[in-house]
Every structure is written in structure tokens, then in C-alpha cells.
Amino acid sequence: MDAVIFEERFRTTERVFGWEDKFRRLLLRFERISQVRYTLKTLAYTIINLWHYCRG
């Protein structure tokens, strides 16, 4: 694997995990039902994408 591609993927992944930590409910895992947790993670990633791509 190319070192430049690996470095970019690593930085991107770590950045997303850092953004995910802003959502306290996901960080502490209150949900016992996995479908609710999946829904909250999907909502969090949607908000992250909106923040990142829709800044204007």
C-alpha cells in the first residue's frame, strides 16, 4: 500500500472519531437496543457531513 494513501486514510479516520466524540450520548452508550444506537450513529454522521460539506 502506498504510504501517502495510508497516511491520508489514517488522518481521515482519526478525525471522524474525534468528531464523533462530540456526541456525548454516543460516547457513553446509554442505548441497550442496537437499532437505536445505529440510528443515533447514523444521525451523528449525517450532522458531521453537513457540518463538513455545507459550510458556506
N, C-alpha and C positions, 0 to 999 in steps of 0.2 A: 504494500500500500504506500502511496506517495505521502511523505511526511507533511507536506503543506496541506493536503486534504485532511489528513488525520488531525492536525492542529486546529483547523477551522471547525471540524465537526466537534472536537472536544470543547472548544470555546463556546460554540453554539449550545451544546447540551448543558454545560455548566451554567450558562446564562439563563436558560429556561428553568432549570431547577432553582436558581436564585429568585427568579420572578415568581415561581410557584410558592416559595416560602412567604410571600406577602399575603397569601390567603391562609389565615390562621386556622380556619375550620378544616382545611385540607392538611395542614401541618400536624394538628393534634389528633386527627382521626376520631371524631365522635361517632361517625356512622357505623352501624353494625351491619346494615344491609349493603351488599356490594354494589347493587344497582344505583343506590343513592350516591355512594361515593364516586362511581363512574360518572354520573350525571354532573356532580359538582366539579369534578376534574375537567370535564368537557366544557362546562361553563367558564371555569377559570382560564382554560387555554383559549377559549373564544375571546375573552376580555383581554388577555395578553396579546393576542393577534391584533385586536382592534387598537390597543394602545400603540403597538409597534408599527403597524402598517397604515393607520389612518391619522397619524399626526399631521396636522396641516396647518 
